[in-house]
Amino acid sequence: MHQRAFSKSPADDASATASATATKTTTKTATKTTTLAELALGGRARVRRVRAAVDGDAGDLSLRLMEMGFVPGTLVTLVKRAPLGDPLELRVRGGHVSLRRAEARLVEVELLASEAGA
């Protein structure tokens, strides 16, 4: 059997590399992170993480927040804020949850695209 050797030009290599890079590149949008305590009325966000509190019941409070539905990836909406700003009513997974601002500060969220531009 006779095999033919194919040679590639440097232009072929460059175009192949450029197209491979273009397919691997994804557009990342800048997301603004904040806590539930700073969320605007009617604001929507996605939970990033639940931080541990500084006081003694840190693990218990963080665990309880996660049990109530504040787990990473969950969508949250601020429904109401009491007249003096405390507590907050939030919609999480189809239910309504009230949290003190101190508790809401433990839940780190990223604003959704429509909220981040506002």
C-alpha positions in Angstrom: 0.0 0.0 0.0 1.1 3.5 -0.8 0.4 6.3 1.7 0.3 9.9 0.8 1.7 12.5 3.1 -0.5 15.5 3.5 1.2 18.7 4.6 -0.6 21.5 6.4 0.1 25.1 5.8 0.6 27.4 8.8 -2.6 29.2 7.8 -4.5 26.0 8.2 -3.2 25.5 11.7 -4.0 29.1 12.6 -7.6 28.9 11.3 -8.2 25.6 13.1 -6.9 27.0 16.3 -9.0 30.1 16.0 -12.2 28.1 15.3 -11.5 25.8 18.3 -10.9 28.8 20.5 -14.1 30.4 19.4 -16.2 27.3 20.1 -14.7 27.0 23.6 -15.2 30.7 24.6 -18.3 31.4 26.5 -19.6 34.8 27.3 -19.5 35.6 31.0 -21.7 38.4 32.3 -20.7 40.3 35.4 -23.0 39.4 38.3 -23.5 41.6 41.3 -23.4 39.8 44.6 -25.1 41.0 47.8 -27.1 39.6 50.7 -30.8 39.1 51.1 -30.8 42.0 53.6 -29.8 44.5 50.8 -32.2 43.1 48.2 -34.6 45.8 46.8 -38.4 45.4 47.2 -39.5 43.1 44.4 -35.9 42.2 43.7 -35.1 38.7 42.5 -31.8 36.9 43.1 -30.2 33.4 43.1 -28.7 32.0 46.3 -24.9 31.6 46.1 -24.2 30.4 49.6 -25.2 30.6 53.2 -22.5 31.9 55.5 -22.0 30.8 59.1 -23.0 33.2 61.8 -20.4 34.6 64.2 -22.1 33.6 67.4 -22.3 30.2 69.0 -25.3 28.8 67.1 -23.6 29.4 63.7 -24.0 25.9 62.4 -27.6 25.5 63.6 -28.7 28.8 62.0 -27.0 28.1 58.7 -28.5 24.6 58.7 -31.9 25.9 59.5 -31.8 28.5 56.6 -30.8 25.7 54.2 -33.6 23.5 55.5 -36.1 26.4 54.8 -34.9 26.3 51.1 -32.0 28.8 51.0 -29.7 26.5 49.1 -27.3 27.5 46.3 -29.1 27.9 43.0 -32.5 28.7 44.5 -34.4 31.7 43.2 -35.6 34.2 45.9 -37.8 37.2 45.7 -38.3 40.0 48.3 -42.0 40.3 48.7 -42.4 42.7 51.6 -40.3 44.6 54.1 -41.8 45.7 57.5 -42.2 49.4 58.1 -39.1 49.6 60.2 -37.2 47.3 57.8 -37.3 44.2 59.9 -38.4 41.4 59.2 -38.4 40.6 55.5 -40.9 38.5 53.7 -39.3 36.3 51.0 -40.7 34.0 48.4 -38.6 30.8 48.2 -39.6 27.6 46.3 -43.2 28.6 46.1 -43.5 29.4 49.9 -43.2 32.6 51.9 -40.6 32.9 54.7 -39.9 35.8 57.1 -36.4 36.5 58.2 -34.8 39.1 60.4 -32.3 41.3 58.6 -29.5 39.7 60.7 -30.4 36.3 59.4 -30.9 37.6 55.8 -27.3 38.9 55.9 -26.1 35.3 56.1 -27.5 34.5 52.7 -25.3 35.6 49.9 -27.1 36.0 46.6 -26.3 37.1 43.1 -28.8 39.5 41.5 -30.5 38.3 38.3 -29.5 40.1 35.1 -32.6 42.3 35.1 -32.0 43.4 38.7 -28.2 43.9 38.4 -28.6 46.6 35.7 -31.2 48.6 37.8 
